[in-house]
Each structure stands twice: as C-alpha cells, then as structure tokens.
C-alpha cells in the first residue's frame, strides 16, 4: 500500500510479528491498522462493543478484536503472543468530558495496558504523545502523566514515545479543523467565524505519521530502553494561511462557494499556543523522511 516498496525490509524482518493497537477505530489508529495489515503483521485491537467501526469495518476479517467492556483485557494477552503495543487511544476532552473521564482514558487505561505488557513479556511499547505543554489543559497533563510512568517503567519494557504535531488526513473526526471547515464549505454556509489565525502549526499529513511508526518499529531493536521522537515536518504555517488554502483547493474541485472566512470574529482559546517548534532531526537520522505537501494532501482530504 503506502510504503510497500520503501519498507519491504519491514515485511521481511517482522514477518508474523504480533502488534496490539489501542484506539484502532480512531483516525490515527485506523490508518495504522490498515498499513500494518498490508505489511503482513498479525494485528490485535482493543475496543468497546459500542465503538464506531466505520473506518475499519472493511478490514474486520483481517484482525483479532477484543471488546474490553465485555471481557477482561488480559484475555488478549493470554490468547496471543504479543510483540509490540501501539497505544493511540486517547480522550482529547473536546466534548466537555470530566477530568476523571480524561484521566481514565489517557492515564489509567494506558497504565493497565502497560502493566499487562510487562507481565506478559511484551518487548516494546510505542506511545502516542503530544507536543503541547504539560500544563496547558487536562488532556496534555494526563498525557504527560502517562509519559512519566512510561519513563519509570522503561527498565522493564522498551518504550518509544512519539510526540506528534497537528495531523490531518482522510477519515478524521468531524470536530477537527480540516473536516469541520470542509463541512461548512460543502454546506455552502454564508460565513465561518474564526480567530485571527495568526497562530502557527506544523501541519503534517497522516501518511508521514504512519511512516514514522514504521521506522521506529523497524529500528526498535537498536534503540535504548526509552526514546522520544518529535514528529512534524519542521515547517510552520499559520492557521489563517492553511484555511485559505483549504478553501482554495475545495473550490478548485467542487466549484465556487459563497462562504466567507471571517478571521478575527472570535477570540483565541484560553492559553492558546501561538507557535510550536518541532525538532525532527532525531527521527530523520533514524531513516524517516517527510513527504507532506499541503496542496496535494488537502486535495486527498477533499
């Protein structure tokens, strides 16, 4: 699929390796699931019986699934010889969840998986982290608490922590920036009220994120017990410029819209991050490379 030619060595060196993915029904997890299946990994996923599986339903014959609200989580470890955990499940707190709910998802669930991984001899735990500051909000604080525990336990299991910037791509959640703007444009809304948009982000396409996971999986045997990588293009784009480009590409494909972009009509969020720096050299030195092209990749989302 995406990286077959480039990563044929992964297929050869990790043939029949078993990977357990948390959050496989989500945006990032579903893309990971699809690519890892295409590379002949054995895949196990943990989900709830109520999880929406529209992103991965076409693959349901190609992975093993456990509903963690109906059966004990350790059943997945008892019945399978798991080599690698990829932990992508998280709660962003966008739906006004309580702090307890955020901690339950981002810390306690992750710790449960970590403990089971150690107890069952899993070799590697790959965690999905954020570049947001620790004390920005409940989400970022809970994610950093998980990282604290990963560092503490890394003498018992190899840990790779990927700190990821602003991902975009097909099948993203409707409340995220790109799909939300596209929905407004498709519905030909009269106007979209926005902040000034001067905050800068490192927008990175989902394919490059998947490639980062493939690289660290391939090189995990050569990494120390705990390693962190920052995952981003290294190039910043203002939110305003990105949204203007998004509208331009949409109109090239779908025709003109009457929708007006009203920048500066709403205030920035409390504690808004105006700029973020991604140091990706460490990951590039490991063999990763960036292919994100905003024009082309926005078209794929449309």
N, C-alpha and C positions, 0 to 999 in steps of 0.2 A: 504494500500500500504506500504510505507516505515515504518511508525510508528504506524500502527493501534493498535497493542497490547499495546504498551507503552503509547499511548495517547488517549485511549478510553475515558478518562475523558474530554478531549477537546471536543470530539464529543458531549458528554452529556451536558457539561456546556455552550457550544457556539452553540448549535443546532439552525439552521436557522439564525444565525448572518450573517450580510452582510458586505463583505470586498471589497473595491475598490483597485485594483492594477494598478499602473502605471508601464510601462516597461514590461508588461506581455508577449510580444513577444520576449523578450531578453533571455539570458542564465539563469540568476537567476530568473527573473520573471516567466518564463515558468515552471520551476521546482516548484516554489511556487504555481502557478496556479494549476498544476496537483495534488499536495498533498492536497491543501485546498479543491478542488472539491471532492477528495476521502474521505475527512472528513466531507462532507455534509455542508460546508459553502455555502452561496449564494455569487457568485463572479461576480463582475463588472470589466471590464477592459476599460482603455482609450488607444486608439492607433490612428495612422493615417491610412487613407484609403490606403496608399501606403506601409504600414508596411508589412514586410515579416512574414507570419504567419506559416511557415512550422513546427515550434516547437510545436504549439498548435492547429493546424488545426483539429487533431483527437478529440479535446475536444469542438469544436465550438458549439455543441448543449447544452453544459453544463454551459455556462456563458453568461452574457449580455455584449455586446460590443458597445462602442460609438466611432465614428471616429471624433476626435477633430478638424480635418481640414475641416469637412463638417457640423458640428453642434456645438452649444455652449456647452462649458464644463459643465456649470451649469445644463444642461438638465439631466445629470446623477444624480445630487443631488436632483433635483426637483422630478424625477420619482422614486427614491429609498430612503429608509430609511437606510442610510449607518452608520454602527457602527465603522468601523476601516478603516483607509487608510494605505496601504503599498506602500511606494514610492521607487521604484527601478529604475525608468527611469533616464538615465544619458548619458552624452557625454564625452568619455574619451579623445577626442582630438587626436586620433590616425591617423585620416585621414586628418590631417593638416587643421582642421576647424579653422575659425577665432575666436578670443576671444569673439566676440559678439555672435557667434553661441553657444559656450560653455556656456556662461552666460545665454543665452536664455533657454537652456535645463536644466542646473544644478541649476539655481537660480530662474529665472523668472517664469518658468513653475511650479516649486515646490512651490513658493510663491502663485501662483494663486490657486493651489490645497489646500494649507494651509488656505488661506482666505475663500474659499468656504466651507471647512470643518468646520471652526469656525462658519461661518454664518448659517450653516445648522445643527448645533448641533452634529457633529461627536465627539465621545468620545475620540478616540485615533488615533494618527498619528505616524506610525512607519517609521523611515527614514533609508535609507541605506547610510552609510558614509564610509570613508576610514581612514586607519591608517597612510597614507602618511602625511608628514609635511605640514603645511598650505601653506608655500610659495615655495613649490617645483616647481609647474607649474600651468598653467591656470586651469587645471582640479581640483587639490587639493585645490587651492584658492577658486574656485567657490563653491566647496562642503562645505568648512568651512564657507563661507558667508551664505550658506543656514542654517548651524547649528546655526550661530549667531542669525538668525531670529527665528529659532525654539525655542531657549532659551528665546528670547524676548517675544514670543507669548505663552509660555508654561503656563502662568497664565490663558489662555483661552481654552486650549486643552491639554490633556495629551500627552506628547511626549516621545517616546522611540527611542534612536539613537544607531544603531548598526554599530560599526566601524569594518569593515571586512578585513581580510588579503587575501592572494593570493588563490582564489577559483579555483578549477579545476574540471572537470567532463564532461560527455557526453553532446553533443549539444552546446558546447562553440563556440564562434566566431572564424573563421578561422585565424584571425590575432593574436590570443592569443598564448602563449608559447606552451602549450601541443598540440593543434590541428595543429599548424604550423610545429612543429617538426615531428609529425606523418605523415603529408602530405609529407614532404621531404623524410621520410623513405619509405612510400608507393610507391613513385615515383622512389625509388632507386637512389636518387641523388648521384653524385660522392662524394660530400663533403658538409658539413654545417659549414659555418664560424660563430664563436661565440666569445663572450668575454671570459675572463679567467674564468668566472663563480664562482668567489670566494664570490660574494655577497650572503647573506643568506636570505631565505624567509621561512615563516611559511605556507607551502602548506597544504590547508585544502579541503577535498572533499565536493562536493555540498550537499550531504545528511546531513552532520553535520551543514551546514549553514541553511538548511531548518528546522532542529530540533531546532536551536536557535530561529528562528521566531516562531515556535510552542510554545516553552517555554514562550517567552515574551507575546504572545497572551494569553496564559493560565493564566499567573500571572499578567497581566496588571492591573487588579483591585486592586492589593496590592502595586503597585509601586507609587512613588511620581510623581509630575506633570512633572518633567523632569528627565530622567535616561539615562545614557550612558553605553553600554557594549562593550567590545572588544571581537571579535570573531576570535579565532585561536586555533590551537592545543596546543600552548605553546612550540612546538619543532621546532627548526630551521634546515633547510637542505640547503646546498649550491646549487646554480643553476647548477653547474657542476655535482654534485652527482645526482641530480634529473634527469638531461638529460641523463646521463649514464644509470641510472636505467630505464628510459623510453625506451631507445634503447634496452636494455637487454630484457625487458618484451615484446617489439614488436617482437623481433627476436624469442623469445620462442613460440609466437603464429603464426607468419607469415613466419618464416624461416630467414636464414641469409641475410643480406644486404651488399652491397658494400660501403655503405655510411660511410664516415669518419667524425668524430666530430673534427673540428679544433678549439680547445679552444685557445683564445688569439689572434685570427686573426682580430678581430675588437675591437674598443675602447669601454669603458663603455659610457653610455649616460651621457650627462651633468647633474651634480648634482645627480648622481647615489646614491641610498641608499644602503649601503653595509651590513647593518644588521637592523633588526627591532624586537622589543620586544612586545609580546602580553601578557597582564595581563588578563587572562580569569577566574580568581578565582571568581569574582563577578557573572559571568554568571553560573559557575558551582554550586555556592551556591544557585542559583535560581532553580536548577534542571536539568541543561543541562549537557551533557556528550559527550566525543569525541570518535568516532569510526574510524576515518581516519586511513587507513593502506595503505601506499604508493604503495606497491607491488600489493595488491588486487585491489585498486581503479584505478591505472593506467591501469590494465587489463580491467576494465569496460570501460574506455575511448577508448581503442584499439578496 
